[in-house]
Amino acid sequence: MQLKTLQTPAIWLAAALLAGCSTQSAYQRPALDVPAQFKEATPEAAEAGIWRPADPSRAQVPDNWWELFGDEQLNRLQQQAATGNQSIAQAAARLRAAQAAVASSQAGLFPTLGSTAGATRSRSGGASGASGTGGNTGSSGSSGNISTNYSLGLNASWELDLWGRVSGTVSASQASAQASSDDLAAARLSAQASITQTYFSLRAADASVRLLQETLQGYEQSLKLTNNRYRAGVASSADVAQAEAQYKSTQAQLIEAQTSRAQLEHALAALLGLPPAAFSLEAGAELPPPPEVPAMLSSQLLEQRPDIAAAERRVAAANAQVGVARAAFFPALTLSATAGYRGASLSNLVSAPNLFWSLGPSLALALFDGGARTAAVESARASLDLAAATYRQTVLTALQEVEDNLVTASALAREQQVQVEAVAAAQKALDVVNNQYRAGTVAYLNVLSAQTTVLSARRSLIDVRNRRLAAVNTLLKNVAGRWEPLGPASVQGPQAVAR
């Protein structure tokens, strides 16, 4: 539609009035019925407060949260992983793509401007004829008119966002970009927790290797002693065979522990973004003691979980997409303008006689589409329901994870103390049996049994320590890397169970 003048200012007034209309629905965060307190909280913690709605805008994971474990080697590994871990790199790339999508959607809010230039050579007209008298014939013809036209111009168009289609698309892309940002934080937190736990498992394997090596030295002495007693006629050949079987069995356990240690080192290399051949970690470091878990944890900690924040932002994006789908039922109003020069001579193309221009609005509305728009709206609503259910499940999973690791960390702390006592008792029993065996008052089978009990108890202690570190590490991951929330607490005291 081309107009030399605007037909009426009313069309601009109507556009301005319609621009205030929108098909976007007000966003409301999905409601979730949660318990008043942690099930596994201590009685004192349960009395400290109630749950309160989480605010995903507060999602923030502290830097260097793993320093709570006080292990310098772990600190160095985490610094190395910050630039090498490929899961983090993937999440960072997805964030850049989401940010580019925001910029692309925002471009729809502004007019587009283009330029054209061209030259056209054409032929028009032409005649031919024949006449003759007295047997004479003749012909004449014309090749027509050949002309060249040149053009140079600018064109602009702008779709008025009357129903919120463009702004809704922008809102959806912005929410998706924020979700991608939270995904990056979640990926970083997950990678850091995986590195921490793999490192602890490797140190537990180191401890098992050292224990088995020390045990083999003791078993070797026992085997020599048994052989000497056999040659002296004090011990039987069965005692020698039993001592040798125990020694060989422990050798097999050592090989298994060394294999496990090598595999953990390979896994750690992959988490750091390195091939296994390019990474090695010296053995010898001890398992660090786990940081103390507070008796009470604030509900605000879950506000800082990036996975919950990402799930909530995806609900907001899906809600905006419903409005975008609804906008397709309404006409699209586009303002367009074209201006330039058109003429037969290139030398004086840019001159007043060659000037042309057009300006005018256009409306476009699909009258029949076979139900495509209705289906698009229903699909958008289904996506919104899916995102809301995913958000609720993410929160429920977070609650379960905190509950699980609260009870696990507490139980393993008690179990470790009991296991320490079990190791002491087993070692005391072994000392007594060794003295009795040397005195000839008990059979060698008693010694074997006592030695096996000591080895089993000490290996169980290493396992308990590793599992306790794993529980505390996972709990720190569950609460986004910190024991205390950002900002002032909602109840008195820095540590209270609330939501």
C-alpha positions, -999 to 999 in steps of 0.1 A, spaced: 0 0 0 16 33 -11 3 67 -1 17 101 -11 2 116 20 -12 102 52 -49 97 47 -58 106 83 -41 111 116 -67 88 131 -47 57 122 -18 70 143 -41 76 172 -56 41 169 -21 26 168 -12 44 200 -43 32 218 -39 -4 206 -3 -4 218 -15 -4 253 -32 -38 248 -14 -70 255 -21 -107 255 5 -113 282 -7 -128 314 7 -116 347 34 -141 359 29 -159 392 54 -183 406 40 -218 410 27 -225 444 41 -254 464 29 -269 497 60 -276 518 63 -288 554 69 -264 582 104 -277 589 131 -302 580 121 -336 591 156 -345 601 163 -312 619 171 -313 656 143 -303 680 161 -269 687 163 -262 650 126 -271 644 116 -245 669 136 -218 652 112 -208 624 90 -219 595 96 -222 558 91 -191 537 88 -188 499 122 -189 481 134 -160 461 154 -173 431 168 -138 424 190 -144 455 206 -175 438 244 -171 444 271 -197 450 301 -185 470 336 -186 454 359 -212 469 333 -229 491 354 -261 491 381 -243 512 360 -253 542 378 -286 540 412 -270 544 430 -290 518 456 -271 497 458 -298 470 421 -296 466 422 -258 463 448 -262 435 427 -287 416 396 -265 418 415 -236 403 427 -258 375 392 -270 368 378 -235 366 393 -232 331 396 -268 320 363 -285 329 343 -291 298 309 -293 314 314 -257 326 326 -248 291 294 -263 276 272 -244 300 291 -211 293 286 -216 255 248 -222 260 247 -190 280 263 -170 252 238 -184 228 209 -174 251 223 -139 254 225 -136 217 189 -148 214 179 -119 238 197 -94 215 180 -109 185 145 -107 200 151 -71 212 158 -61 176 121 -67 168 112 -37 190 129 -13 165 123 -4 129 143 -20 101 161 1 75 174 -11 42 189 3 10 185 -7 -27 204 1 -58 198 -12 -93 201 -9 -130 176 -23 -155 180 -25 -193 147 -32 -211 131 -32 -245 96 -21 -254 75 -17 -285 85 -28 -321 68 -31 -356 72 -51 -388 53 -51 -421 53 -63 -457 36 -49 -489 40 -55 -526 24 -47 -559 31 -60 -593 50 -89 -580 73 -67 -560 78 -75 -523 94 -55 -497 98 -56 -459 107 -32 -432 110 -37 -394 120 -21 -362 138 -35 -332 117 -14 -307 129 10 -280 158 -1 -257 162 19 -225 182 17 -193 167 28 -159 187 33 -127 173 34 -91 186 42 -57 165 42 -25 159 35 11 131 14 27 120 11 63 94 -9 81 82 -12 117 58 -36 132 39 -20 161 38 -43 191 1 -39 197 -6 -72 214 27 -78 231 40 -104 207 74 -88 203 77 -78 240 66 -112 250 93 -128 229 118 -105 245 106 -114 280 107 -151 272 143 -149 258 154 -128 288 140 -154 313 156 -182 293 190 -163 293 187 -159 331 179 -196 334 210 -204 313 231 -182 336 218 -202 366 225 -234 346 261 -222 343 263 -217 381 247 -251 387 271 -268 363 301 -250 380 288 -261 415 282 -297 403 317 -299 388 333 -285 419 314 -310 441 324 -339 417 360 -329 418 359 -326 456 343 -360 461 366 -377 435 396 -362 452 384 -375 486 378 -410 471 413 -410 457 427 -401 491 406 -428 507 421 -452 481 456 -439 491 448 -447 527 436 -482 518 468 -488 498 490 -477 527 470 -498 552 473 -529 530 510 -523 525 516 -520 562 494 -550 569 513 -571 543 545 -563 562 529 -576 594 515 -607 576 550 -613 562 565 -614 596 537 -637 608 543 -660 579 580 -661 587 573 -668 624 549 -696 615 575 -711 592 601 -710 620 577 -726 644 568 -753 618 605 -761 613 609 -762 651 580 -787 652 558 -763 672 533 -753 644 516 -775 619 517 -773 581 481 -761 582 492 -730 601 517 -723 574 491 -727 547 467 -705 565 493 -678 570 503 -679 534 466 -678 522 460 -647 543 492 -631 529 482 -638 493 446 -627 499 458 -594 512 481 -590 482 451 -593 460 432 -567 480 462 -544 475 462 -548 438 424 -540 437 430 -509 458 458 -497 435 436 -503 405 408 -483 421 432 -455 429 444 -454 392 408 -452 380 400 -423 403 430 -405 391 418 -409 356 384 -396 365 399 -366 382 419 -358 351 387 -358 330 370 -335 354 400 -311 351 397 -312 313 430 -332 309 438 -366 293 448 -392 319 483 -394 305 488 -357 312 478 -358 349 491 -375 380 486 -369 417 513 -378 442 501 -403 468 505 -398 505 481 -370 516 457 -378 544 420 -375 543 410 -341 557 386 -338 586 351 -327 574 339 -293 584 314 -292 612 278 -292 600 256 -267 619 228 -281 640 204 -256 623 203 -245 586 183 -216 573 156 -220 547 172 -190 528 200 -214 517 176 -230 492 170 -196 477 206 -196 466 204 -229 447 210 -221 410 190 -252 398 159 -240 416 164 -205 402 168 -218 366 137 -239 369 117 -209 381 130 -187 352 119 -213 327 84 -211 341 85 -173 335 97 -179 299 69 -204 293 44 -180 307 56 -153 282 54 -177 253 16 -183 260 11 -145 254 31 -147 222 9 -175 209 -23 -157 218 -11 -126 199 -13 -145 166 -51 -142 168 -49 -104 164 -39 -84 133 -3 -72 128 1 -36 120 32 -26 100 43 9 91 65 10 60 82 38 40 102 39 8 121 68 -8 147 72 -35 155 82 -70 146 65 -103 157 77 -138 172 69 -172 204 88 -167 230 78 -141 247 112 -142 217 132 -129 200 104 -110 200 122 -77 178 151 -87 143 164 -78 125 151 -110 136 116 -103 125 116 -66 99 91 -55 85 81 -21 57 62 -4 45 59 31 17 39 47 4 13 72 -7 -22 65 -27 -47 85 -23 -85 82 -46 -111 98 -49 -148 91 -86 -155 86 -83 -193 84 -54 -215 93 -70 -249 100 -66 -245 138 -29 -239 138 -31 -209 161 -53 -226 186 -30 -256 186 0 -232 192 -17 -217 222 -25 -251 237 10 -262 231 23 -231 249 0 -238 278 12 -274 280 48 -261 281 39 -238 309 24 -266 329 54 -288 322 78 -260 334 57 -254 365 58 -292 374 95 -293 367 100 -263 391 80 -280 418 98 -313 414 132 -294 416 122 -279 449 109 -312 462 142 -329 451 162 -302 468 142 -308 501 149 -345 498 186 -340 492 190 -317 522 170 -341 544 190 -371 532 224 -356 537 214 -340 571 206 -374 585 236 -391 567 261 -365 579 248 -368 615 247 -406 614 282 -410 599 297 -387 625 284 -411 652 293 -441 631 329 -429 628 333 -425 665 320 -460 670 343 -474 643 373 -457 660 364 -476 691 360 -508 672 395 -505 657 410 -499 691 392 -530 705 402 -552 675 438 -541 679 438 -548 716 424 -583 709 451 -589 683 478 -580 707 465 -605 733 461 -633 708 496 -627 694 510 -631 730 489 -662 736 501 -677 703 537 -671 711 531 -688 744 515 -717 726 481 -714 744 460 -708 713 460 -720 677 471 -699 648 435 -697 635 428 -674 664 456 -651 652 443 -652 617 408 -643 629 421 -614 650 443 -600 622 413 -602 597 391 -583 622 417 -555 626 422 -551 589 384 -551 583 378 -526 611 406 -502 598 393 -504 562 358 -498 575 370 -467 593 386 -453 561 353 -460 543 332 -443 570 355 -412 569 352 -411 531 314 -414 532 312 -387 558 332 -364 537 310 -372 508 278 -365 528 291 -331 540 303 -323 505 269 -332 490 251 -312 517 272 -282 509 263 -286 473 226 -290 483 227 -256 501 247 -238 474 280 -239 491 274 -220 523 261 -227 558 246 -193 563 223 -173 539 232 -140 523 220 -109 541 203 -108 575 185 -139 586 147 -139 589 149 -152 624 172 -146 653 205 -164 651 225 -171 620 214 -207 617 178 -217 618 156 -241 599 130 -220 580 114 -216 546 
